[in-house]
Amino acid sequence: MTALEQGKISSEEFGVKWAELWGYAGDEPFAEMRDKVFTACDFFIEDSEDPTIKAQPYELDEKQFLTYVKDTLAAYEMQMSSD
């Protein structure tokens, strides 16, 4: 991390070294898909029965969340089948 902060290595080099260190080198497509789904969880909001609570434009309702996860998984599977 120090080398990255000091500009001695690029962010791409850091990503490769980090993946090797934690043992998931070669799993980048899976990690990317997992991170997208994990992030979508942060934007999921359950329907509220309180009419004063309004969803923000970036928040996902259940249908939007499920569609996003389904599409993200399908894109990952398509990428894996083409490799």
C-alpha positions as CSV (number, residue, x, y, z in Angstrom):
1,M,0.0,0.0,0.0
2,T,2.9,2.3,0.7
3,A,4.4,1.8,-2.7
4,L,1.0,2.7,-4.3
5,E,0.7,5.8,-2.1
6,Q,4.2,6.9,-3.0
7,G,3.5,6.3,-6.7
8,K,6.1,3.6,-7.0
9,I,3.5,1.2,-8.5
10,S,0.3,1.7,-10.5
11,S,-3.1,0.9,-9.2
12,E,-3.2,-2.0,-11.7
13,E,0.0,-3.4,-10.3
14,F,-1.3,-3.0,-6.8
15,G,-4.5,-4.9,-7.8
16,V,-2.5,-7.8,-9.1
17,K,-0.2,-7.9,-6.0
18,W,-3.3,-7.7,-3.7
19,A,-5.0,-10.5,-5.6
20,E,-1.9,-12.7,-5.3
21,L,-1.4,-11.9,-1.7
22,W,-5.0,-12.9,-0.7
23,G,-5.1,-15.9,-3.1
24,Y,-7.7,-14.9,-5.6
25,A,-5.5,-14.1,-8.5
26,G,-7.4,-15.2,-11.6
27,D,-10.7,-14.7,-9.9
28,E,-11.1,-11.0,-11.0
29,P,-14.4,-11.6,-13.0
30,F,-16.0,-13.3,-10.0
31,A,-14.7,-10.6,-7.6
32,E,-16.1,-7.9,-9.8
33,M,-19.5,-9.6,-10.0
34,R,-19.5,-10.2,-6.3
35,D,-18.6,-6.5,-5.6
36,K,-21.4,-5.3,-7.9
37,V,-24.0,-7.4,-6.1
38,F,-22.6,-6.5,-2.7
39,T,-22.8,-2.8,-3.6
40,A,-26.4,-3.2,-4.9
41,C,-27.3,-4.6,-1.4
42,D,-26.3,-1.2,0.0
43,F,-28.9,0.5,-2.3
44,F,-31.7,-1.9,-1.7
45,I,-34.5,-0.5,0.3
46,E,-37.6,-2.4,1.5
47,D,-41.0,-0.9,0.7
48,S,-42.0,1.2,3.6
49,E,-45.6,1.5,4.8
50,D,-44.7,5.0,6.0
51,P,-45.8,7.4,3.2
52,T,-43.4,10.1,4.5
53,I,-40.4,8.0,3.6
54,K,-39.5,8.4,-0.1
55,A,-37.0,6.3,-1.9
56,Q,-34.0,8.1,-3.3
57,P,-33.4,7.9,-7.1
58,Y,-30.3,5.7,-6.6
59,E,-32.1,3.2,-4.3
60,L,-33.5,-0.1,-5.6
61,D,-36.8,-1.6,-4.7
62,E,-37.1,-5.4,-4.5
63,K,-38.0,-5.8,-8.2
64,Q,-35.1,-3.5,-9.4
65,F,-32.7,-5.3,-7.0
66,L,-33.6,-8.8,-8.2
67,T,-33.4,-7.7,-11.8
68,Y,-29.9,-6.1,-11.2
69,V,-28.6,-9.2,-9.5
70,K,-30.0,-11.5,-12.2
71,D,-28.5,-9.4,-15.0
72,T,-25.1,-9.1,-13.2
73,L,-25.0,-12.9,-12.7
74,A,-26.0,-13.5,-16.3
75,A,-23.3,-11.2,-17.6
76,Y,-20.7,-13.0,-15.4
77,E,-21.9,-16.4,-16.6
78,M,-21.7,-15.2,-20.3
79,Q,-18.2,-13.9,-19.7
80,M,-17.1,-17.2,-18.1
81,S,-18.5,-19.2,-21.0
82,S,-16.7,-17.2,-23.6
83,D,-13.3,-17.4,-21.8
